[in-house]
Structures are given as structure tokens and as C-alpha cells.
Amino acid sequence: MLKYIIKRIAQAIPLLILITVICFTMINLAPYDAVDAITTPDMSAAEIEARREAYGLNDPVYVQYLRWFNNILHGNFGYSLLSHTSIKYDLLIRIPNTIKLVLPSYATAYLLSIVLGLLSGSSKNKWADKIIDGLCSIGISMPTFWFSMILIYTFGFVLNWLPIMGMHTVGDNSLGDFLRHLVLPYVTLTVGFLPDLTRFVRGSAIGQLKEDYVIVQKAFGAKKAEILFHHVARNVMIPLITKLGMALPQLVTGAVITETVFSWPGIGNYFVKAVQGMDYPIVMAILVLSSSLVILGNLLSDILYCIVDPRIKSMQ
């Protein structure tokens, strides 16, 4: 087990380095000059050149990469070109805000998908399955921003029940005020996560219901609910753990559109503003962070899979 974990970590390190190279190269190949974000039209050529020199933009590309990579290793993501604030400090403020939104949304969708997926899979081609699968099709095809705008119009303008922007009302940092601001983006994300997870559970449940152990349980007179929730659910949860590991990057960058629509002060909103302002140090930092979380999510999935599935343990 320990050897397997060490082996997977060793395989992840070169991939993480490759990701930094790709991210840095993509930003440098972008069709704009980074100095444009920190200069004004009335600056002279000498002033613009001084800015280039001050930010190290005249150095060879490989020198810029090594300097940036060394800073990343020391937890220094640099400074915003526009606000001149520490990117590390901004991320430490915004990442918890995103987690507060994404974590409860994904947890709710995860739990609901198990129940709905098992119910749909055990009722294949019956009315319950058709209704659940139809709702999943609608949910998958429905754009997140469109659904969020419907919620804003209905509950924010027509009924005027809930706030539509931000995480707190100015001057009110109470839990109740936070929960009122959380409701609409929370519902938006939950509805966004739920269809894919439900269909994943449904497909796994249909496959498990064809296994021999289900036939044996039926022969022994076990009830449908007992077979479904005591035996099938246990085996369905094993592949579902893969989804749990892959949810790790979504905790940080899984709500870009939702955060932008609701002006939620998280990573997504921060990233969109950085792209619009050509603030490339922020863009690179978030790209590396999200890509690294994908690798770590895969690693976490493999480790969890190894823990819960004895067949994998025996193969190590």
C-alpha cells in the first residue's frame, strides 16, 4: 500500500512540472503584450521600457520561467500587475469563499445522486427511471448561467425573497445573512452537479443488478430495498469514489460562471477579472493551481480506490 502511494506520487511530480511549463508557455504565446496591462497610452517609450525592465519582461523566456517556477516552489505567486497586491494573499482570502459555496453544493448533489441513481437503475425503463433520466437530460443540457438568471429574476426581482449579489450585505456579517446570500448560487451549483453524478450512479447500478450476487440474494428471499441499499449500493460506491477524488479541483475552480453571475468573491470571479484585465501573473497562478489539483485529485482517487477495493490491494 505504502509503496503504491509513493510510486503514484513519484509519477505525479514530473507531470506537475510539465504543467507549469505548459501554463507558462501558453501565457507567453498569448496574442498580447503583458506590459500593456501596466502602462498607459500617454507613457513614453522610455517609460514603457523601464516598466519592462522592472518586471523582468526583457529577460530570456527560460530565465523568466525559472524565476517564476522558483517563486512558485516557495509559495510566492508574485503580485498583481493591476492592483499590486500579493496573489498569495488574495488566494488565501478567496479560496475559502469558493469552498464555502462549492463544498455544500457538491456534497448535496453527491448524496442525492446516490439515492436517485439507485432508484433509477433499479427501475430501468419504468416511469421512475424515465422521469429521473429525463430531468438529468434537461439538467445536463441547461446552461448554468441561464438557470442562475432564472433564479435571480424569480427570487431576486419578482418575489424579492433573496439577495442576488455578493456573500454578505455591507455591514452585516452574520450567519443568517451569509445563508441568505448562499441559497441561489448553492441551488445553481447543486443542480449543475447532480445530473452527471446521478447518471453515473444509474449506469453503475444497472451493471451491478446483473451480477450473480444479486440473483443469489433474490433466491434467498431478500427484499428489493435490502438488495439495493445493502449490497448494490456498496459496490456502486467503489467507482463513485473516482468522482469524489476528481471533485478536488472543483472545490477551487468549479464555480467560475456561478461566482461571476452572483458576484461571489471567490476564485472564479477573481480569475475572470484577471483574464479581462490581462493580469497574467494571476492567470498563471490559477492555471497552475487548478491543473495541480486535477493531478492531486487523480492521485487521491487511486489511493481511495486502493483502500476500499481489496482486489486492487492484492495486485500491488
TIVEX-631085 format. One record per residue (C-alpha): chain; x, z, y; residue number from 1; residue in three letters. Coordinates in nm, 4 decimals. Example, Ala and Ser with C-alpha at 12.3 -4.5 7.8 and 13.67 -1.06 7.14 Angstrom:
BEGIN
+------+----------+----------+----------+-------+-------+
| zaza |        u |        w |        v | timar | marse |
+------+----------+----------+----------+-------+-------+
|    A |   1.2300 |   0.7800 |  -0.4500 |     1 |   ALA |
|    A |   1.3670 |   0.7140 |  -0.1060 |     2 |   SER |
+------+----------+----------+----------+-------+-------+
This chain:
BEGIN
+------+----------+----------+----------+-------+-------+
| zaza |        u |        w |        v | timar | marse |
+------+----------+----------+----------+-------+-------+
|    A |   0.0000 |   0.0000 |   0.0000 |     1 |   MET |
|    A |   0.2704 |   0.1022 |   0.2486 |     2 |   LEU |
|    A |   0.4847 |  -0.1972 |   0.1508 |     3 |   LYS |
|    A |   0.1880 |  -0.4271 |   0.2116 |     4 |   TYR |
|    A |   0.1270 |  -0.2825 |   0.5599 |     5 |   ILE |
|    A |   0.4964 |  -0.3131 |   0.6516 |     6 |   ILE |
|    A |   0.5002 |  -0.6710 |   0.5234 |     7 |   LYS |
|    A |   0.1953 |  -0.7646 |   0.7335 |     8 |   ARG |
|    A |   0.3426 |  -0.6025 |   1.0458 |     9 |   ILE |
|    A |   0.6698 |  -0.7906 |   0.9924 |    10 |   ALA |
|    A |   0.4735 |  -1.1168 |   0.9681 |    11 |   GLN |
|    A |   0.2823 |  -1.0371 |   1.2874 |    12 |   ALA |
|    A |   0.5884 |  -0.9799 |   1.5087 |    13 |   ILE |
|    A |   0.7146 |  -1.3456 |   1.5151 |    14 |   PRO |
|    A |   0.3576 |  -1.4599 |   1.5753 |    15 |   LEU |
|    A |   0.3231 |  -1.2275 |   1.8742 |    16 |   LEU |
|    A |   0.6482 |  -1.3655 |   2.0199 |    17 |   ILE |
|    A |   0.5218 |  -1.7204 |   1.9663 |    18 |   LEU |
|    A |   0.2015 |  -1.6295 |   2.1507 |    19 |   ILE |
|    A |   0.3990 |  -1.5155 |   2.4553 |    20 |   THR |
|    A |   0.5907 |  -1.8453 |   2.4543 |    21 |   VAL |
|    A |   0.2684 |  -2.0481 |   2.4312 |    22 |   ILE |
|    A |   0.0950 |  -1.8484 |   2.7059 |    23 |   CYS |
|    A |   0.3927 |  -1.8763 |   2.9404 |    24 |   PHE |
|    A |   0.4311 |  -2.2492 |   2.8722 |    25 |   THR |
|    A |   0.0602 |  -2.3195 |   2.9293 |    26 |   MET |
|    A |   0.0664 |  -2.1438 |   3.2662 |    27 |   ILE |
|    A |   0.3792 |  -2.3338 |   3.3724 |    28 |   ASN |
|    A |   0.2215 |  -2.6655 |   3.2706 |    29 |   LEU |
|    A |  -0.0953 |  -2.5944 |   3.4678 |    30 |   ALA |
|    A |  -0.1623 |  -2.8518 |   3.7449 |    31 |   PRO |
|    A |  -0.0975 |  -2.6185 |   4.0376 |    32 |   TYR |
|    A |   0.1966 |  -2.4523 |   4.2055 |    33 |   ASP |
|    A |   0.1972 |  -2.0728 |   4.1803 |    34 |   ALA |
|    A |   0.3389 |  -2.0456 |   4.5302 |    35 |   VAL |
|    A |   0.0128 |  -2.1887 |   4.6703 |    36 |   ASP |
|    A |  -0.1604 |  -1.8590 |   4.5939 |    37 |   ALA |
|    A |   0.0790 |  -1.6604 |   4.8158 |    38 |   ILE |
|    A |   0.1233 |  -1.8973 |   5.1085 |    39 |   THR |
|    A |  -0.0930 |  -2.0235 |   5.3935 |    40 |   THR |
|    A |  -0.1162 |  -2.3754 |   5.5419 |    41 |   PRO |
|    A |   0.0490 |  -2.2664 |   5.8669 |    42 |   ASP |
|    A |   0.3676 |  -2.1437 |   5.6949 |    43 |   MET |
|    A |   0.6824 |  -2.3436 |   5.7478 |    44 |   SER |
|    A |   0.8818 |  -2.4983 |   5.4643 |    45 |   ALA |
|    A |   1.1484 |  -2.2308 |   5.5094 |    46 |   ALA |
|    A |   0.8925 |  -1.9517 |   5.4761 |    47 |   GLU |
|    A |   0.7450 |  -2.1092 |   5.1628 |    48 |   ILE |
|    A |   1.0917 |  -2.1477 |   5.0114 |    49 |   GLU |
|    A |   1.1639 |  -1.7810 |   5.0919 |    50 |   ALA |
|    A |   0.8485 |  -1.6834 |   4.9023 |    51 |   ARG |
|    A |   0.9597 |  -1.8926 |   4.6047 |    52 |   ARG |
|    A |   1.2965 |  -1.7216 |   4.6029 |    53 |   GLU |
|    A |   1.1466 |  -1.3737 |   4.6409 |    54 |   ALA |
|    A |   0.9177 |  -1.4211 |   4.3383 |    55 |   TYR |
|    A |   1.1856 |  -1.5906 |   4.1266 |    56 |   GLY |
|    A |   0.9967 |  -1.9194 |   4.1091 |    57 |   LEU |
|    A |   1.3162 |  -2.1198 |   4.1688 |    58 |   ASN |
|    A |   1.4849 |  -1.9833 |   3.8568 |    59 |   ASP |
|    A |   1.5010 |  -2.1972 |   3.5401 |    60 |   PRO |
|    A |   1.1910 |  -2.1699 |   3.3229 |    61 |   VAL |
|    A |   1.3718 |  -1.9922 |   3.0395 |    62 |   TYR |
|    A |   1.5082 |  -1.7329 |   3.2853 |    63 |   VAL |
|    A |   1.1581 |  -1.6717 |   3.4188 |    64 |   GLN |
|    A |   1.0256 |  -1.6347 |   3.0624 |    65 |   TYR |
|    A |   1.2974 |  -1.3900 |   2.9520 |    66 |   LEU |
|    A |   1.2475 |  -1.1799 |   3.2642 |    67 |   ARG |
|    A |   0.8700 |  -1.1770 |   3.2121 |    68 |   TRP |
|    A |   0.8992 |  -1.1042 |   2.8376 |    69 |   PHE |
|    A |   1.1387 |  -0.8155 |   2.9019 |    70 |   ASN |
|    A |   0.8933 |  -0.6698 |   3.1518 |    71 |   ASN |
|    A |   0.6080 |  -0.7062 |   2.9008 |    72 |   ILE |
|    A |   0.8076 |  -0.5151 |   2.6384 |    73 |   LEU |
|    A |   0.8479 |  -0.2290 |   2.8873 |    74 |   HIS |
|    A |   0.4778 |  -0.2269 |   2.9718 |    75 |   GLY |
|    A |   0.5325 |  -0.3877 |   3.3093 |    76 |   ASN |
|    A |   0.2873 |  -0.6745 |   3.3623 |    77 |   PHE |
|    A |   0.4014 |  -0.7315 |   3.7180 |    78 |   GLY |
|    A |   0.1953 |  -0.7410 |   4.0350 |    79 |   TYR |
|    A |  -0.0982 |  -0.9485 |   4.1504 |    80 |   SER |
|    A |   0.0061 |  -1.2308 |   4.3818 |    81 |   LEU |
|    A |  -0.3061 |  -1.1813 |   4.5935 |    82 |   LEU |
|    A |  -0.3723 |  -0.8063 |   4.6090 |    83 |   SER |
|    A |  -0.0109 |  -0.6974 |   4.5361 |    84 |   HIS |
|    A |  -0.1467 |  -0.4166 |   4.3142 |    85 |   THR |
|    A |   0.0060 |  -0.3266 |   3.9786 |    86 |   SER |
|    A |  -0.1556 |  -0.5280 |   3.6981 |    87 |   ILE |
|    A |  -0.0873 |  -0.2431 |   3.4551 |    88 |   LYS |
|    A |  -0.2751 |  -0.0031 |   3.6829 |    89 |   TYR |
|    A |  -0.5677 |  -0.2468 |   3.7182 |    90 |   ASP |
|    A |  -0.5881 |  -0.2958 |   3.3408 |    91 |   LEU |
|    A |  -0.5867 |   0.0803 |   3.2777 |    92 |   LEU |
|    A |  -0.8881 |   0.1092 |   3.5057 |    93 |   ILE |
|    A |  -1.0790 |  -0.1949 |   3.3830 |    94 |   ARG |
|    A |  -1.0224 |  -0.1830 |   3.0064 |    95 |   ILE |
|    A |  -1.2174 |   0.1464 |   2.9644 |    96 |   PRO |
|    A |  -1.5037 |  -0.0056 |   3.1661 |    97 |   ASN |
|    A |  -1.5200 |  -0.3034 |   2.9317 |    98 |   THR |
|    A |  -1.5030 |  -0.0787 |   2.6239 |    99 |   ILE |
|    A |  -1.7921 |   0.1303 |   2.7593 |   100 |   LYS |
|    A |  -2.0001 |  -0.1873 |   2.7638 |   101 |   LEU |
|    A |  -1.8830 |  -0.3757 |   2.4547 |   102 |   VAL |
|    A |  -1.8401 |  -0.0890 |   2.2049 |   103 |   LEU |
|    A |  -2.2021 |   0.0381 |   2.2032 |   104 |   PRO |
|    A |  -2.3313 |  -0.3206 |   2.2100 |   105 |   SER |
|    A |  -2.1235 |  -0.4294 |   1.9116 |   106 |   TYR |
|    A |  -2.1913 |  -0.1060 |   1.7188 |   107 |   ALA |
|    A |  -2.5673 |  -0.1523 |   1.7655 |   108 |   THR |
|    A |  -2.5533 |  -0.5184 |   1.6593 |   109 |   ALA |
|    A |  -2.3314 |  -0.4275 |   1.3617 |   110 |   TYR |
|    A |  -2.5744 |  -0.1655 |   1.2270 |   111 |   LEU |
|    A |  -2.8851 |  -0.3751 |   1.2922 |   112 |   LEU |
|    A |  -2.7268 |  -0.6778 |   1.1242 |   113 |   SER |
|    A |  -2.6774 |  -0.4841 |   0.8005 |   114 |   ILE |
|    A |  -3.0460 |  -0.3925 |   0.7812 |   115 |   VAL |
|    A |  -3.1777 |  -0.7321 |   0.8945 |   116 |   LEU |
|    A |  -2.9267 |  -0.9282 |   0.6861 |   117 |   GLY |
|    A |  -3.0069 |  -0.7371 |   0.3675 |   118 |   LEU |
|    A |  -3.3813 |  -0.7732 |   0.4300 |   119 |   LEU |
|    A |  -3.3445 |  -1.1462 |   0.4951 |   120 |   SER |
|    A |  -3.1126 |  -1.2059 |   0.1998 |   121 |   GLY |
|    A |  -3.3389 |  -1.0197 |  -0.0430 |   122 |   SER |
|    A |  -3.6423 |  -1.2193 |   0.0775 |   123 |   SER |
|    A |  -3.4871 |  -1.5645 |   0.0656 |   124 |   LYS |
|    A |  -3.7311 |  -1.8382 |   0.1744 |   125 |   ASN |
|    A |  -4.0103 |  -1.5822 |   0.2264 |   126 |   LYS |
|    A |  -4.1776 |  -1.5051 |   0.5585 |   127 |   TRP |
|    A |  -3.9415 |  -1.2190 |   0.6459 |   128 |   ALA |
|    A |  -3.6372 |  -1.4408 |   0.5855 |   129 |   ASP |
|    A |  -3.7857 |  -1.7286 |   0.7851 |   130 |   LYS |
|    A |  -3.8659 |  -1.5048 |   1.0820 |   131 |   ILE |
|    A |  -3.5231 |  -1.3356 |   1.0872 |   132 |   ILE |
|    A |  -3.3342 |  -1.6613 |   1.0304 |   133 |   ASP |
|    A |  -3.5418 |  -1.8357 |   1.2977 |   134 |   GLY |
|    A |  -3.4695 |  -1.5609 |   1.5507 |   135 |   LEU |
|    A |  -3.0981 |  -1.5855 |   1.4623 |   136 |   CYS |
|    A |  -3.1074 |  -1.9612 |   1.5255 |   137 |   SER |
|    A |  -3.2633 |  -1.9008 |   1.8666 |   138 |   ILE |
|    A |  -3.0091 |  -1.6288 |   1.9459 |   139 |   GLY |
|    A |  -2.7099 |  -1.8444 |   1.8482 |   140 |   ILE |
|    A |  -2.8301 |  -2.1457 |   2.0484 |   141 |   SER |
|    A |  -2.9261 |  -1.9429 |   2.3585 |   142 |   MET |
|    A |  -2.6553 |  -1.9316 |   2.6295 |   143 |   PRO |
|    A |  -2.5559 |  -1.5775 |   2.7240 |   144 |   THR |
|    A |  -2.5708 |  -1.6429 |   3.0980 |   145 |   PHE |
|    A |  -2.9231 |  -1.7879 |   3.0674 |   146 |   TRP |
|    A |  -3.0533 |  -1.4861 |   2.8748 |   147 |   PHE |
|    A |  -2.8882 |  -1.2484 |   3.1217 |   148 |   SER |
|    A |  -3.0509 |  -1.4319 |   3.4145 |   149 |   MET |
|    A |  -3.3911 |  -1.3967 |   3.2450 |   150 |   ILE |
|    A |  -3.3341 |  -1.0213 |   3.2124 |   151 |   LEU |
|    A |  -3.2195 |  -0.9938 |   3.5743 |   152 |   ILE |
|    A |  -3.5239 |  -1.1837 |   3.7024 |   153 |   TYR |
|    A |  -3.7722 |  -0.9932 |   3.4842 |   154 |   THR |
|    A |  -3.6443 |  -0.6356 |   3.5030 |   155 |   PHE |
|    A |  -3.4496 |  -0.6532 |   3.8278 |   156 |   GLY |
|    A |  -3.6755 |  -0.8581 |   4.0570 |   157 |   PHE |
|    A |  -4.0266 |  -0.8865 |   3.9122 |   158 |   VAL |
|    A |  -4.0611 |  -0.5344 |   3.7677 |   159 |   LEU |
|    A |  -3.7796 |  -0.3773 |   3.9737 |   160 |   ASN |
|    A |  -3.7096 |  -0.1272 |   3.6955 |   161 |   TRP |
|    A |  -3.3329 |  -0.1583 |   3.6567 |   162 |   LEU |
|    A |  -3.0248 |  -0.2301 |   3.8737 |   163 |   PRO |
|    A |  -2.8703 |  -0.5718 |   3.8231 |   164 |   ILE |
|    A |  -2.5134 |  -0.5339 |   3.9516 |   165 |   MET |
|    A |  -2.2159 |  -0.3044 |   3.9058 |   166 |   GLY |
|    A |  -2.1594 |   0.0043 |   3.6950 |   167 |   MET |
|    A |  -2.2706 |   0.2693 |   3.9455 |   168 |   HIS |
|    A |  -2.4751 |   0.2956 |   4.2602 |   169 |   THR |
|    A |  -2.2486 |   0.3662 |   4.5585 |   170 |   VAL |
|    A |  -2.2159 |   0.7428 |   4.5936 |   171 |   GLY |
|    A |  -2.3833 |   0.8183 |   4.2597 |   172 |   ASP |
|    A |  -2.1506 |   0.8636 |   3.9610 |   173 |   ASN |
|    A |  -2.3995 |   1.0460 |   3.7387 |   174 |   SER |
|    A |  -2.4513 |   0.9638 |   3.3711 |   175 |   LEU |
|    A |  -2.8124 |   0.8674 |   3.4321 |   176 |   GLY |
|    A |  -2.7154 |   0.6123 |   3.6955 |   177 |   ASP |
|    A |  -2.4484 |   0.4687 |   3.4641 |   178 |   PHE |
|    A |  -2.7003 |   0.4325 |   3.1787 |   179 |   LEU |
|    A |  -2.9482 |   0.2533 |   3.4064 |   180 |   ARG |
|    A |  -2.6775 |   0.0029 |   3.5046 |   181 |   HIS |
|    A |  -2.5713 |  -0.0310 |   3.1398 |   182 |   LEU |
|    A |  -2.9104 |  -0.1327 |   2.9977 |   183 |   VAL |
|    A |  -2.9247 |  -0.5024 |   3.0950 |   184 |   LEU |
|    A |  -2.5649 |  -0.6026 |   3.0064 |   185 |   PRO |
|    A |  -2.5918 |  -0.3892 |   2.6904 |   186 |   TYR |
|    A |  -2.9039 |  -0.5757 |   2.5754 |   187 |   VAL |
|    A |  -2.7434 |  -0.9100 |   2.6642 |   188 |   THR |
|    A |  -2.4323 |  -0.8433 |   2.4548 |   189 |   LEU |
|    A |  -2.6255 |  -0.6911 |   2.1637 |   190 |   THR |
|    A |  -2.8458 |  -0.9998 |   2.1418 |   191 |   VAL |
|    A |  -2.5325 |  -1.2144 |   2.1649 |   192 |   GLY |
|    A |  -2.3501 |  -1.0367 |   1.8813 |   193 |   PHE |
|    A |  -2.6474 |  -0.9836 |   1.6481 |   194 |   LEU |
|    A |  -2.7345 |  -1.3351 |   1.5185 |   195 |   PRO |
|    A |  -2.3881 |  -1.4228 |   1.3864 |   196 |   ASP |
|    A |  -2.3443 |  -1.0841 |   1.2167 |   197 |   LEU |
|    A |  -2.6937 |  -1.0990 |   1.0642 |   198 |   THR |
|    A |  -2.6352 |  -1.4424 |   0.9153 |   199 |   ARG |
|    A |  -2.3009 |  -1.3271 |   0.7780 |   200 |   PHE |
|    A |  -2.4678 |  -1.0323 |   0.6007 |   201 |   VAL |
|    A |  -2.7539 |  -1.2532 |   0.4812 |   202 |   ARG |
|    A |  -2.5152 |  -1.5013 |   0.3201 |   203 |   GLY |
|    A |  -2.3187 |  -1.2241 |   0.1500 |   204 |   SER |
|    A |  -2.6376 |  -1.0559 |   0.0272 |   205 |   ALA |
|    A |  -2.7715 |  -1.3800 |  -0.1240 |   206 |   ILE |
|    A |  -2.4434 |  -1.4242 |  -0.3111 |   207 |   GLY |
|    A |  -2.4393 |  -1.0640 |  -0.4347 |   208 |   GLN |
|    A |  -2.8015 |  -1.0774 |  -0.5574 |   209 |   LEU |
|    A |  -2.6939 |  -1.3462 |  -0.8062 |   210 |   LYS |
|    A |  -2.4282 |  -1.1229 |  -0.9633 |   211 |   GLU |
|    A |  -2.4641 |  -0.9779 |  -1.3132 |   212 |   ASP |
|    A |  -2.4725 |  -0.6147 |  -1.2000 |   213 |   TYR |
|    A |  -2.7998 |  -0.6823 |  -1.0142 |   214 |   VAL |
|    A |  -2.9582 |  -0.8232 |  -1.3299 |   215 |   ILE |
|    A |  -2.8407 |  -0.5170 |  -1.5241 |   216 |   VAL |
|    A |  -2.9882 |  -0.2811 |  -1.2642 |   217 |   GLN |
|    A |  -3.3208 |  -0.4650 |  -1.2810 |   218 |   LYS |
|    A |  -3.3154 |  -0.4403 |  -1.6608 |   219 |   ALA |
|    A |  -3.2727 |  -0.0633 |  -1.6314 |   220 |   PHE |
|    A |  -3.5799 |  -0.0484 |  -1.4085 |   221 |   GLY |
|    A |  -3.4067 |   0.0187 |  -1.0768 |   222 |   ALA |
|    A |  -3.6248 |  -0.0308 |  -0.7707 |   223 |   LYS |
|    A |  -3.5575 |  -0.3163 |  -0.5284 |   224 |   LYS |
|    A |  -3.4681 |  -0.0816 |  -0.2418 |   225 |   ALA |
|    A |  -3.2242 |   0.1097 |  -0.4623 |   226 |   GLU |
|    A |  -3.0527 |  -0.2094 |  -0.5782 |   227 |   ILE |
|    A |  -3.0385 |  -0.3447 |  -0.2258 |   228 |   LEU |
|    A |  -2.9121 |  -0.0410 |  -0.0339 |   229 |   PHE |
|    A |  -2.7134 |   0.1415 |  -0.3034 |   230 |   HIS |
|    A |  -2.5416 |  -0.1454 |  -0.4844 |   231 |   HIS |
|    A |  -2.5691 |  -0.4738 |  -0.2954 |   232 |   VAL |
|    A |  -2.5026 |  -0.3152 |   0.0450 |   233 |   ALA |
|    A |  -2.1813 |  -0.1570 |  -0.0827 |   234 |   ARG |
|    A |  -2.0428 |  -0.4942 |  -0.1897 |   235 |   ASN |
|    A |  -2.1688 |  -0.6724 |   0.1217 |   236 |   VAL |
|    A |  -1.9796 |  -0.4228 |   0.3386 |   237 |   MET |
|    A |  -1.6423 |  -0.5348 |   0.1991 |   238 |   ILE |
|    A |  -1.6397 |  -0.8837 |   0.3583 |   239 |   PRO |
|    A |  -1.8170 |  -0.7386 |   0.6636 |   240 |   LEU |
|    A |  -1.5062 |  -0.5290 |   0.7291 |   241 |   ILE |
|    A |  -1.3335 |  -0.8540 |   0.8239 |   242 |   THR |
|    A |  -1.5808 |  -0.8881 |   1.1085 |   243 |   LYS |
|    A |  -1.5081 |  -0.5290 |   1.2112 |   244 |   LEU |
|    A |  -1.1360 |  -0.5979 |   1.2404 |   245 |   GLY |
|    A |  -1.1925 |  -0.9204 |   1.4317 |   246 |   MET |
|    A |  -1.4096 |  -0.7281 |   1.6795 |   247 |   ALA |
|    A |  -1.0970 |  -0.5604 |   1.8198 |   248 |   LEU |
|    A |  -1.0199 |  -0.8345 |   2.0764 |   249 |   PRO |
|    A |  -1.3862 |  -0.8389 |   2.1771 |   250 |   GLN |
|    A |  -1.3570 |  -0.4772 |   2.2895 |   251 |   LEU |
|    A |  -1.1358 |  -0.6029 |   2.5721 |   252 |   VAL |
|    A |  -1.2230 |  -0.9688 |   2.6334 |   253 |   THR |
|    A |  -1.5588 |  -1.0120 |   2.4597 |   254 |   GLY |
|    A |  -1.7819 |  -0.9902 |   2.7661 |   255 |   ALA |
|    A |  -1.6315 |  -1.2317 |   3.0205 |   256 |   VAL |
|    A |  -1.9594 |  -1.4098 |   3.1013 |   257 |   ILE |
|    A |  -2.1746 |  -1.0970 |   3.0890 |   258 |   THR |
|    A |  -1.9384 |  -0.8981 |   3.3114 |   259 |   GLU |
|    A |  -1.9275 |  -1.1829 |   3.5622 |   260 |   THR |
|    A |  -2.3070 |  -1.2197 |   3.5786 |   261 |   VAL |
|    A |  -2.3683 |  -0.8455 |   3.6161 |   262 |   PHE |
|    A |  -2.0577 |  -0.7816 |   3.8331 |   263 |   SER |
|    A |  -1.9399 |  -0.5259 |   3.5780 |   264 |   TRP |
|    A |  -1.5919 |  -0.4024 |   3.6830 |   265 |   PRO |
|    A |  -1.4192 |  -0.4866 |   3.3562 |   266 |   GLY |
|    A |  -1.1541 |  -0.7223 |   3.2221 |   267 |   ILE |
|    A |  -1.3803 |  -1.0272 |   3.2106 |   268 |   GLY |
|    A |  -1.4681 |  -1.0144 |   3.5789 |   269 |   ASN |
|    A |  -1.1029 |  -0.9426 |   3.6621 |   270 |   TYR |
|    A |  -0.9881 |  -1.2464 |   3.4599 |   271 |   PHE |
|    A |  -1.2396 |  -1.4868 |   3.6171 |   272 |   VAL |
|    A |  -1.1372 |  -1.3847 |   3.9700 |   273 |   LYS |
|    A |  -0.7693 |  -1.4256 |   3.8769 |   274 |   ALA |
|    A |  -0.8316 |  -1.7792 |   3.7490 |   275 |   VAL |
|    A |  -1.0284 |  -1.8697 |   4.0608 |   276 |   GLN |
|    A |  -0.7519 |  -1.7310 |   4.2830 |   277 |   GLY |
|    A |  -0.4684 |  -1.8864 |   4.0775 |   278 |   MET |
|    A |  -0.3224 |  -1.5382 |   4.0277 |   279 |   ASP |
|    A |  -0.1076 |  -1.6436 |   3.7327 |   280 |   TYR |
|    A |   0.0588 |  -1.3049 |   3.6537 |   281 |   PRO |
|    A |  -0.2888 |  -1.1589 |   3.5826 |   282 |   ILE |
|    A |  -0.3923 |  -1.4650 |   3.3811 |   283 |   VAL |
|    A |  -0.0769 |  -1.4467 |   3.1662 |   284 |   MET |
|    A |  -0.1150 |  -1.0718 |   3.1119 |   285 |   ALA |
|    A |  -0.4749 |  -1.1037 |   2.9916 |   286 |   ILE |
|    A |  -0.3988 |  -1.4082 |   2.7735 |   287 |   LEU |
|    A |  -0.1152 |  -1.2210 |   2.6016 |   288 |   VAL |
|    A |  -0.3290 |  -0.9080 |   2.5665 |   289 |   LEU |
|    A |  -0.6268 |  -1.0894 |   2.4138 |   290 |   SER |
|    A |  -0.4091 |  -1.3024 |   2.1827 |   291 |   SER |
|    A |  -0.2191 |  -0.9954 |   2.0653 |   292 |   SER |
|    A |  -0.5466 |  -0.8185 |   1.9903 |   293 |   LEU |
|    A |  -0.6515 |  -1.1129 |   1.7715 |   294 |   VAL |
|    A |  -0.3329 |  -1.0696 |   1.5664 |   295 |   ILE |
|    A |  -0.3793 |  -0.6926 |   1.5513 |   296 |   LEU |
|    A |  -0.7445 |  -0.7422 |   1.4555 |   297 |   GLY |
|    A |  -0.6415 |  -0.9620 |   1.1628 |   298 |   ASN |
|    A |  -0.3853 |  -0.7013 |   1.0615 |   299 |   LEU |
|    A |  -0.6469 |  -0.4249 |   1.0815 |   300 |   LEU |
|    A |  -0.8888 |  -0.6322 |   0.8705 |   301 |   SER |
|    A |  -0.6256 |  -0.6833 |   0.6000 |   302 |   ASP |
|    A |  -0.5406 |  -0.3127 |   0.5920 |   303 |   ILE |
|    A |  -0.9068 |  -0.2060 |   0.5752 |   304 |   LEU |
|    A |  -0.9708 |  -0.4653 |   0.3054 |   305 |   TYR |
|    A |  -0.6815 |  -0.3253 |   0.1055 |   306 |   CYS |
|    A |  -0.8192 |   0.0282 |   0.1406 |   307 |   ILE |
|    A |  -1.1785 |  -0.0416 |   0.0354 |   308 |   VAL |
|    A |  -1.1235 |  -0.3083 |  -0.2313 |   309 |   ASP |
|    A |  -0.9354 |  -0.1777 |  -0.5387 |   310 |   PRO |
|    A |  -0.8831 |  -0.5333 |  -0.6644 |   311 |   ARG |
|    A |  -0.6546 |  -0.6066 |  -0.3691 |   312 |   ILE |
|    A |  -0.4665 |  -0.2807 |  -0.4256 |   313 |   LYS |
|    A |  -0.3878 |  -0.3867 |  -0.7811 |   314 |   SER |
|    A |  -0.2477 |  -0.7187 |  -0.6562 |   315 |   MET |
|    A |   0.0128 |  -0.5559 |  -0.4287 |   316 |   GLN |
+------+----------+----------+----------+-------+-------+
